[in-house]
Amino acid sequence: MNLGASRTSINRTLALLVASMVCAAPPGAHSGEVSPPISREEASARLERRSMVAPARTTISSDYLSQRIEWLRLKDPRHGRALVYLDGLIGARYDPFLLDAWLDGLYDGVVVVGMPGDLVVSYFGNPLSRVNVVYEGVPAQEWGVRLLPHRIEKVTVAGGKVVRVRS
């Protein structure tokens, strides 16, 4: 592709973007109203503003995670050891999105792939059974874990982390 063709492609994409923004009614507009056309510069500025705002909406603070742990503590105070473990993971700067997913799982009473085996044991208790297996060529253990709503799941743990969950 030559430079002229790529520039034409970029201009066409920008024109489609501007056209889609022109057709979108502004908030509060009535169905019969048409928004005024905007320039390329305005469309570019809108895109820039959106890209600057996006990271703020995709971050999770440690305060938020600590608050979620407290909600879990209020829901079921018997699992204090697991919640202290999670607090430690926050302090160790673990990936907040993983921690948030694990908190969702614990709140719902399920094991989530990626959870540390220690977290599973500290929240759900010792496994009912442990069987040595090989998972994708790696030595692992398959645990029978009693979940809170009286269900038992088979949880495969390799390298200290949950790699598979089956009912």
C-alpha positions as CSV (number, residue, x, y, z in Angstrom):
1,M,0.0,0.0,0.0
2,N,1.4,3.3,-0.9
3,L,1.4,6.5,1.2
4,G,-1.4,8.1,-0.9
5,A,-3.7,5.1,-0.5
6,S,-3.1,4.9,3.3
7,R,-3.9,8.6,3.6
8,T,-7.1,8.1,1.7
9,S,-8.0,5.2,3.9
10,I,-7.4,7.3,7.1
11,N,-9.4,10.2,5.6
12,R,-12.3,7.9,4.8
13,T,-12.3,6.4,8.3
14,L,-12.2,9.9,9.9
15,A,-15.1,11.0,7.6
16,L,-17.2,8.0,8.7
17,L,-16.4,8.8,12.3
18,V,-17.4,12.4,11.9
19,A,-20.6,11.3,10.1
20,S,-21.5,9.0,12.9
21,M,-21.0,11.7,15.4
22,V,-23.1,14.1,13.4
23,C,-25.9,11.7,13.2
24,A,-26.0,11.0,16.9
25,A,-28.5,13.2,18.8
26,P,-27.1,15.0,21.8
27,P,-28.4,14.2,25.2
28,G,-31.8,15.7,25.8
29,A,-32.5,16.3,22.1
30,H,-36.0,15.5,20.8
31,S,-36.4,12.8,18.1
32,G,-37.1,15.4,15.4
33,E,-34.0,17.5,16.1
34,V,-30.7,17.1,14.2
35,S,-27.5,18.0,15.8
36,P,-25.3,20.5,13.9
37,P,-22.4,19.1,11.9
38,I,-19.0,19.2,13.6
39,S,-15.6,19.8,12.2
40,R,-12.8,17.2,12.0
41,E,-10.9,19.1,14.7
42,E,-13.9,18.9,17.0
43,A,-14.3,15.2,16.3
44,S,-10.6,14.7,16.9
45,A,-10.8,16.7,20.2
46,R,-13.8,14.5,21.3
47,L,-11.8,11.3,20.6
48,E,-8.9,12.7,22.6
49,R,-11.1,13.6,25.5
50,R,-12.6,10.1,25.5
51,S,-9.2,8.5,25.4
52,M,-8.0,10.6,28.3
53,V,-11.1,9.7,30.4
54,A,-11.0,5.9,29.7
55,P,-8.1,5.0,32.0
56,A,-9.8,6.5,35.1
57,R,-12.8,4.2,34.6
58,T,-10.7,1.1,34.2
59,T,-8.7,1.3,37.4
60,I,-9.5,-0.3,40.7
61,S,-8.3,1.3,43.9
62,S,-7.0,-0.6,46.9
63,D,-9.6,1.3,49.0
64,Y,-12.4,-0.1,46.8
65,L,-11.0,-3.6,47.2
66,S,-10.6,-3.2,51.0
67,Q,-14.3,-2.1,51.1
68,R,-15.3,-5.2,49.2
69,I,-13.4,-7.3,51.7
70,E,-15.3,-5.6,54.5
71,W,-18.6,-6.4,52.7
72,L,-17.5,-10.0,52.5
73,R,-16.6,-10.0,56.2
74,L,-20.1,-8.6,57.1
75,K,-21.7,-11.3,54.9
76,D,-19.9,-14.2,56.5
77,P,-17.5,-13.4,59.4
78,R,-16.4,-17.0,59.7
79,H,-13.8,-16.5,57.0
80,G,-11.5,-14.0,58.6
81,R,-8.3,-15.9,57.7
82,A,-9.2,-15.7,54.0
83,L,-10.0,-12.0,54.2
84,V,-6.7,-11.3,56.0
85,Y,-5.0,-13.2,53.2
86,L,-6.7,-11.0,50.6
87,D,-5.7,-7.9,52.5
88,G,-2.1,-9.1,52.2
89,L,-2.5,-9.5,48.5
90,I,-3.7,-5.9,48.2
91,G,-0.6,-4.8,50.2
92,A,1.6,-6.9,47.9
93,R,0.1,-4.9,44.9
94,Y,-1.5,-8.0,43.3
95,D,-3.4,-7.3,40.1
96,P,-6.5,-5.5,41.3
97,F,-8.7,-6.9,38.5
98,L,-7.8,-10.5,39.6
99,L,-8.5,-9.6,43.2
100,D,-11.8,-8.1,42.2
101,A,-12.7,-11.3,40.3
102,W,-11.7,-13.5,43.2
103,L,-13.8,-11.3,45.6
104,D,-16.8,-11.8,43.2
105,G,-16.2,-15.5,43.4
106,L,-15.9,-15.6,47.1
107,Y,-19.0,-13.4,47.5
108,D,-20.9,-15.9,45.3
109,G,-19.5,-18.9,47.1
110,V,-17.5,-20.3,44.1
111,V,-13.9,-21.0,43.3
112,V,-12.4,-19.0,40.4
113,V,-9.6,-20.1,38.1
114,G,-6.4,-18.3,39.0
115,M,-7.1,-18.1,42.7
116,P,-4.2,-19.2,44.9
117,G,-4.8,-22.6,46.5
118,D,-4.1,-21.1,49.9
119,L,-7.0,-18.7,49.4
120,V,-9.3,-21.6,48.5
121,V,-8.3,-23.5,51.6
122,S,-8.5,-20.5,53.9
123,Y,-12.0,-19.6,52.7
124,F,-13.7,-22.9,52.0
125,G,-11.7,-25.1,54.4
126,N,-9.5,-28.1,53.8
127,P,-10.4,-30.1,50.8
128,L,-12.6,-33.2,51.3
129,S,-10.2,-35.2,49.1
130,R,-6.9,-34.7,47.3
131,V,-5.8,-36.8,44.3
132,N,-2.5,-36.4,42.6
133,V,-3.0,-35.9,38.8
134,V,-1.1,-34.5,35.8
135,Y,-2.7,-31.4,34.2
136,E,-1.3,-30.4,30.8
137,G,2.0,-32.2,31.6
138,V,2.4,-30.6,35.0
139,P,2.0,-32.4,38.4
140,A,-1.2,-31.1,40.1
141,Q,-3.7,-32.1,42.6
142,E,-7.5,-32.4,42.2
143,W,-9.3,-31.3,45.3
144,G,-12.9,-32.0,46.3
145,V,-14.0,-28.6,47.8
146,R,-17.2,-28.1,49.6
147,L,-18.7,-24.8,48.6
148,L,-20.9,-22.7,50.8
149,P,-24.3,-23.6,49.3
150,H,-23.6,-27.3,50.0
151,R,-22.1,-28.2,46.7
152,I,-18.9,-30.0,46.0
153,E,-16.6,-29.1,43.1
154,K,-13.5,-30.6,41.8
155,V,-10.7,-28.0,41.7
156,T,-7.4,-28.7,40.0
157,V,-4.5,-26.9,41.6
158,A,-1.1,-26.7,39.9
159,G,1.8,-24.6,41.0
160,G,-0.2,-23.3,43.9
161,K,-3.0,-21.8,41.7
162,V,-6.4,-23.1,40.6
163,V,-6.2,-24.1,36.9
164,R,-9.6,-25.8,36.5
165,V,-12.9,-26.0,38.2
166,R,-15.5,-28.7,37.5
167,S,-18.8,-29.5,39.1
